[in-house]
Amino acid sequence: MHIIQEEIGLPKMSEHKLEDFHSTFTLSPLPQGYGTTLGNGLRRTMLSSLPGAAVTGIKIKGMTHEYTVLKGVKDSILDIMLNLKQLAVSMDGSETRMVSVKVKKPGVVTAGDIDLPSGVTIHNSDLYLTTLDKGGSLDMELRLEKGVGYRPALIGESRGGDAEMIEIDAVFSPLRRIHYTVEATRIGQRTDLDKLLLEVKTNGSITPEDAVKFAGSVLESYFNIFNRNQEPVEPEFMSDFEKIAAKAKAEEESSKPSQQSYTPIEILGLSPRTLNALINGGIGSIEELTKCSEAKLANLRGFGKKALTEVADALEKRGFALSQED
């Protein structure tokens, strides 16, 4: 971590939720230039490497090719395939899953009509797939796979070995929007610092927070290649979280006003005359009394040698004594 962070403090990240699965993250303060460095790295990593699930193959009973017209089905096969590309789905594990849609009654068919096995979740169950007319039916199988980025369909081939399965080019990325901006910020007299604003929107199969965590972990794994042995180079110009946090805590503790204990002098069991003399002299606690010397007490009105002896004996019983400084 940059040595400047010891001066400006640890960068803090906060999340502001705009709506479900749409958030803006703020990271500040950062040294000048680091806002763009981190923002661009996170953005490109999420665009290229964030994993997701998608429909990669479709098989419909009565369909011989993607231009087949299905009786009683309002939309064409191509339109159904385009609708399926908008499906937001998540899966446990990375193995291929098969799901089915079997509808025989007329009406709108949505993603909520898909029969799902355990470990598969659809996050936009209201997604429109097609509409069935009276007497129409739909018997469809979908192949779900997990991957990253974009994968084109294999024309004339089937990945699963099923000749009736039509391949679909798949966009696995769950991102719907990723954008960053860098603003100027200041800490004390330093006005050349960065504040990173990162806007992330997903399709619901992963939270924006987890998307940022994933991208950060990927970048960290690659940056570690440059120093596998973790050997510090120019360590006097480097800092770390623990060191900065410890410094910040120490400064916070030192800035707190010292809270002195206050023990009323009444618990010493002094005579009323002696007690009144002390209180009238502005001495109301044992802590204040132990800071007084014999000479100072002797100057109090109504405080004589007998009172001085009484106070000294009472303090000695509790392990205290008067100050020896005049």
N, C-alpha and C positions, 0 to 999 in steps of 0.2 A: 504494500500500500504506500502511496505517495507520502513523503515526509510532511507535506503541507497539511495533511489531515490532523497531525498533532496540534497544529495551530488553530484550525477551523473546526475540529471535532469530527466525530464519526458521521458519515453520511447516513441519513435516515430515509427509509422507504415507507410510503403510505399508499393505501389503495382507496380510491373513490369509485364506488359502484354507480354506474350510470343507469344500468338496467341489468336484468338477468344475463350473465355471461358476457357482460360488456363493462369494462373497468378502465380507469386511468390510474397509472402508477406514477408517483412522484419520488424522485431520488435526489436528495440535496443535503449538504453542499458538496460539490465536486470541484477538483482543480480545473482550471481553464482547459478546454479541449476534451476533457474526459466525458462530457455529456454526449458529444457526437460519437466518440469511440465506443462507448457502451451501448448507446441507442442503436447505432447502425449494426453493431455486432449481434445484438439481441434480435433485431428485426430480421436480418438475413438468415440467422439460425432458425428462427421460428418458421419462416417461409419455406425453407428447404428441408428441415429435419424433423418438424413436429409430426409425430405419428398419428394415424387415425384409421378408421375403418370405412369401407365403401363397398357398394355392389359392383362386382366385377364380371358377373355372368347372369344370364336370364334364360329361362326355359318355360314356355307356355304351351299347354296342351292344345294341339291343333295348329301350332305355328311351325312352318318349315323354314322360313327366313324372316328377316326383319321387316319385309314389305308385305307380309301376309295380312290379309284383312280378316279379322275375327268377327264372326256373326254375333250381334248383340252387344258388342263392345264399342263404345263411342270413339275412343281415341285409337290412333294407329299404334303399332308396336314401337315405332320410333319415338312417338310422343311419350309413351309409357316409360321408355328407356331414359328419356330426358328428365322426366319427373323423378325417376329413381336416383338420378345423380344428385338430387337435392336432399336425399335421405341422410339425416344426422343419426349415426349409430355408433355405439361403443361396444367393444367385446373384451372379455377377460381372456388373456393369453393371446397367442399369435397364430393359432391354427385356423384353417379355413372352416367356415360354418355354412350350413345350408338351412334356409328358412323357406316357408311356403305361404302362399296366399290362395285360399279356396273360398270363393264367394259365388253363390248361386241366385241370390235375390237381386232384383233391380235396385238401382240407386248408386250413390257415390261410393267408390272404393278408396280408402285412405291407408296411410301407413299403419294406422291402428288395427287394420284387418290382417296384418302379417302375424303368423303364428311363430312365436319366438321360443327358442330353447333357453335353458338356464345359461347365464353368463352373457347374454346379448340384450342390449337395451336400445330402444329407439327414443330419441329426444324430441322429435317433431311428429308425433303420432297423427296430427291433423293434416299432414302433407297429402295433397291430392295426387292420386295415381291415375284413375280413370272413372268412367261412369258406365254402368251396365243398364241396357234397355230391358224391357220385359222379355223374358225367355232367354236372356243372355247369361253367361256364366264365365268365371275366370278361375283357371287352375294354373297357378304359376309357381315356379321354384326360383329362388334367388341364391346366388353364391356370394358370401361375404368374406372379404379378406382384409387383413391389416397391412398397412405399408406407410410409406412417406412420399410426399410430393405427388407427381403426376405419372401415371403409367398408361401408355396407349394400348388399345385392344390388339390382340393377335388375329389379324384377318385370315379367315380360312382355317384357323387352328383352335383347339380347345385346351385350356390349361389343365382341366380336370379329366380329360379323356372322354368326355361326354359329347358326342357329335351333335346332339340336339341343343346343346348349350351355346347361346350366342354371347360372344365376348363383348364387354363394355369397357371403354376407356374410363379410367377411374382417377378421381382427384381425392387423395387420401387426407390431405391437410384439413384439419378442423377449423382453421382460421377463416374468419369472415372479414376482419379488418385488423391491420397492424400499422401504426403510425407513431412517429416520435417527433418531438420538438425540443429544442434546447433554449432555455431562457437564462438571462443574467440574474445573479443573486449576490447578496453580500453578507459577510459576517464581520461585524465590527468595522474596522477601517478597510477591509479587503473588499473591493468591488468587482474583482475580475474572476468571480467564481461562476460555476455552471449549475443549473437546475434542470434535470432531465424529466420530461413528461412523456410517458409511454402509454399509448392507447391500444388496448387489446380487446378484440371481440371474437368469440368462438361460436361454433354451432351448437354448443351445449354438451358435447361429448367429453369436453375437458374444460376446467375452469380457467379463466385468464391467469389466476395466480399460479396454478400448476404449469401452465404454458410457459410463464416467465421462469419458473424454477427449472423446468426441463432445459430451456435454452441456456440458462446460466450454468447448469451442470455440464452440458455439451461443450461450451466454450472453455470451462475450467479444465476439462479433460485434455483438450488440445493445447492449451497454454502450458500445462504441466510438462509437455514434451520438451519444451525449451530448457527445462531445469529439472531433469528427472532426479538428480541427487539432492535437490533442495539445498544447494550450496548458496549461501548469501553472497551477493556481489554488491560492493559499496554499501554495506549494512548501515552505515551512519546516515544514509539518505533514504532508508526504507523504514517503514513502521508496520504495525499490525494491529488487529482489532483489540487484542488483550492489552497491549501497551497503551493505546489511546483511551480505551475504556477505563483503565486504572488511573490514568492521568486526569481524566474528566471527573472521576469519582472523588479523587483527592482534592481537586479544585472546588468541587461542590461542597465537600465537607468543610473546607477551610473558609468558604464564603458564608456558611451558616453562623448566625450569631451564637456566641457561647451562652449556654443556659446554665447559670449558676444555681446550685441548690440553695434552698432557703429553709433553715430550721429555726423556728421561733425560740427566742431566749426564755420563754415561759417554762419550757421543759427543764430548765436548770434548777427550778425550785428556789429562786432567790426571794429575798424578803421584799415586801411591797415597796419600801423606800428605795432600795437598790434598783429594783426593776423599773420603777418610775423614772429614776435618774437616767438610766440607760436609754429608755424609750424617748424621753424628752430630749436626749442628746442625739437622736437620730439613729440609734443602734437597736435594731429589732430582731436580728438573727444571730445565731452562734457564729456563722461565717463572717459577719461584719464585726463581731466582738473579737474574734481571734486575730483580726487585722489591726486591732488597736493596741497601743503600747500602754504601760502603766502611766506614763507622763500624760498621754492624751486623755485617759480616763480621769486622772486627777484634776483635769481642767473642767470636767463636767460639773454643773451646778448641783449641789447636794450630794456629791460623790466623794466620800472621805476614805481614810485608810481602812476603816472597818469594812466598807463596801468593797474596796479593792481586794482585801483578803478573802472576802466571801466569794467574789467572782473567780479568783484564782483557784480556790479550793473546788468550786463547782465545775470549772473547766477540767481540772486535773482528774476528777472522778470519771470524766467521759473521754479522757485521753487527749484533751486539748490544752493549749496554753496561750497566753497573751503574746503578742508580737514583741520581739526584742529590739525592733527598730523604733527610734524616736520619731 
